[in-house]
Amino acid sequence: MSGEVGVQQSPPPEVIRAVPVRHPGRWVAVGVVTILAAMFAHLLVTNDRFEWAFIVDNMFAPPILRGVWTTVWMTLLAMTIGIALGVVVAVMRLSANPVLSWSAWLFTWFFRAVPRIVLLVLFGNLGILWARLELGLPFDRQLGALFGIQDFSARIFGFDTRTFLTGYLAGLLGLALSEAAYMAEIVRAGILSVDRGQTEAAAALGLRRTQILRRIVLPQAMRAIIPPTGNELIALLKDTALLAYVPVTSELWFQLSAIGARTFKLFPMLVAACLWYLFLTSLLMIGQHFVERYFSRGFDVSRQARVRLRGWGAGQGGK
């Protein structure tokens, strides 16, 4: 057939009119939050029971500033001891030696199970068990009597526990040991998050176990360790208020509550305590942000999480 077969042309595609996905629930939530925020701001401004002038006059008094210093210093000391001891306990927990592993498990089991306020009061009353602690040869008097030596003593050093174990030291021990138990689990989880092939490759290169832990495992585990460690630091700062039960009289909450009890104006001092703890924890949160960003270089976890969340929201909205 010599005739040409005609090709049927399809009509041009229609213009797609994209309609943005509506999110009425978001605007309702924004309206509710705005109304609640306005009501709260009105409460702060108009209610005379806050007594802002009294709060400002007393929350910066010298005893309060000393209490702030005691709280911050106690937090840093307890956290430093907790991190150092927690790393040791975590390594012991991962050890192939059953004695070390079970000892570390018992440590974390006890100090995670007992509330911190109970630990603090317990450490504050350890003088009941031992009026005096002495270092030396045990059963020295019995040994002296066995060999006919009267008043035989093989004690090298001793001290009165009620004098040595002050409220400050008892509070520091209680917070540090409790924090070490939590940090041990955080460090252990961070170490387990590192691929085992990293350690095997390092061992094949001839590195010792301590070098593998210090140079290979811990630097990679820091990305998983830092966020919960920052949360633990903030929680520890807030838990320093429990030192009032030891008691540590120079602590921030003790001083604020003392002013409230002395002036019969407890509520304004409660507000002052909230402001001080909000300020201190905000500083720690800012520091935690920069530390997390430093150890997350080359792996922007927060950005990837936001992208995934937006993609999930778009997929749900398009249904």
ABEGO torsion letter per residue (X at the ends): XABBBBBBBBBBBBBBBBBBBBBAAAAAAAAAAAAAAAAAAAAAAABAAAGAAAAAAAAABAAAAAAAAAAAAAAAAAAAAAAAAAAAAAAAAABABAAAAAAAAAAAAAAAABBAAAAAAAAAAAAAABABBBBEBBGAAAAAAAAGBBGBBABABBBBAAAABBAAAAAAAAAAAAAAAAAAAAAAAAAAABBAAAAAAAAAAGBBAAAAAAAAAAAAAAAAAAAAAAAAAAAAAAAAAAAAAOBBAABAAAAAAAAAAAAGBAAAAAAAAAAAAAAAAAAAAAAAAAAAAAAABGBBAAAAAAAAAAAAAAAAAAX
